[in-house]
Amino acid sequence: MFDVRLVVQVKLLPTPEQAAALEATLHAANRAADLVSRIAFTQRCFRNYDLRKHTYDRI
């Protein structure tokens, strides 16, 4: 069995509106990840499924 991978490099050329939407999405994802990280360390809960119980409804 061979593991074949294809790597493609692309350059995004968004409109100003699309660029703003992409930036907002990245900021929202980063805020969510920061929240999950804080909760994980506060609750000492690091397993993916268990952590969802503490974070899913908040995100």
ZIKA-V365705 format. One record per residue. N is the residue number from 1. SS is DSSP state (H for helix, E for strand, C for the rest). PHI is phi as a letter, one per 30 degrees, with the letter a starting at -180 (NA if undefined). NEAR is the number of other ideal C-beta (glycine too) atoms within 12 Angstrom. Layout:
BEGIN
n = [N	N]
ss = [SS	SS]
phi = [PHI	PHI]
near = [NEAR	NEAR]
END
This chain:
BEGIN
n = [1	2	3	4	5	6	7	8	9	10	11	12	13	14	15	16	17	18	19	20	21	22	23	24	25	26	27	28	29	30	31	32	33	34	35	36	37	38	39	40	41	42	43	44	45	46	47	48	49	50	51	52	53	54	55	56	57	58	59]
ss = [C	C	C	C	C	C	C	C	C	C	C	C	C	C	C	H	H	H	H	H	H	H	H	H	H	H	H	H	H	H	H	H	H	H	H	H	H	H	H	H	H	H	H	C	C	C	C	H	H	H	H	H	H	H	H	C	C	C	C]
phi = [NA	c	c	c	b	c	c	b	c	b	c	d	b	d	d	e	d	d	d	d	d	d	d	d	d	d	d	d	d	d	d	d	d	d	d	d	d	d	d	e	d	d	d	h	b	b	d	e	d	d	d	e	d	d	b	e	d	d	c]
near = [3	4	5	6	6	6	6	6	6	7	6	11	9	14	10	10	10	13	14	13	15	17	16	14	15	14	14	15	15	14	16	18	17	16	21	26	19	17	24	21	14	14	17	11	19	17	12	13	11	16	24	18	16	24	24	15	9	14	17]
END
